[in-house]
C-alpha cells in the first residue's frame, strides 16, 4: 500500500514543489530521491514539519508578515532581526 501510494504521488509532489517555489532552473540542486527516501520513514506530522522547515514555510513572524497575519517580521524575543527559520534555529 505504501509503495503504491508513493508511486502515485511522487511526481505530483515534485511538480507542486517546483511550481510553488519556481525551482525550474535549480531542480538539479535538490536531491529528490534522498528527500523522498527520508520522508517515507517519518509520520505525516513530522514530514509536514520537516518540509515547512526546509522550504521556509514554517509559521514564523517573517512568513506571517508576508501573508499579512502579523504586523511585524521581527522576532518577538530579541526585536533585532526578522524571525525566520534560520533565526529560530540559531536562537530558540
N, C-alpha and C positions, 0 to 999 in steps of 0.2 A: 504493500500500500504506500509506504513512504517513497519507494523508488519511482512508482508511477506518478505520484504527486510531484515529485522533484522534476521528472521529465516534462510534465505538463506545464509547470510554472517557471522553469529555469529561464527560458528565452524571454518570457513576458517580464520577468523581474529585471533582467539585464536591460531590455529595451526601455522599460519605465525609468530606471535609474539613469540611463544615458540621456533620455529625453528630458527628464526633470532637471538634471544638473548640467545639461548641454555639454556632455562629455564626448561628443562625436570625434573630436581631434585627439583626445587624450585617453581613449579607451584602452590603449596598449599599456598605460601606466597602472591599471587596476588588474590584479591577478584574480579574475573572476572565479576560476576553478578553486583556488585556495580559499577564497572567501566563502564560496558555496560549501565546500567540504567542512569548513569550520562551523558554519551555521547549522548544518544538518544535525550536529550533536547538541545543540542548545534548545532549550524550551522556547516557545514562541515569544514569551515575555523578554527573556534575555536576548533573543535575536533582535527584537524590536529596539531594545535599549542600545544594543551594540551598533545597529545601523544608524540610529539617531546620533550617536556619538561620532561615528565615522564620517557621516555626511553633514555634520553640523546642524542637525535638525532638533537637537535637544532644546527643551523649553527654557533657555537662558534669557536673561534680560535683553541681550543683544538681538536674539531671534524674536522675542516678543515685541521688541521695538519695531522691527521690520514689518511684522504682521499687525501693528497698531494695537497690541494688547498690553503695552507698557509705555509709560511716559518717558522713560529714560533707558538707555542701553547700559548704564553704569552698574557696576557691582554694588549690591545693597550693603555689603560689609565694609569694603575699603573706599568706595566712592572715587577711586582714582582711575580705573580703566574699565573698558567695556567687559561685561560678564559674558565671555564666550566659553566654549567648551575647553579651549586651551587654558584660559584663566582659571576656570573651575577645577581643572586637574592639577594646576600648579598650586593654587591656594584654596583648598576646600574649605 
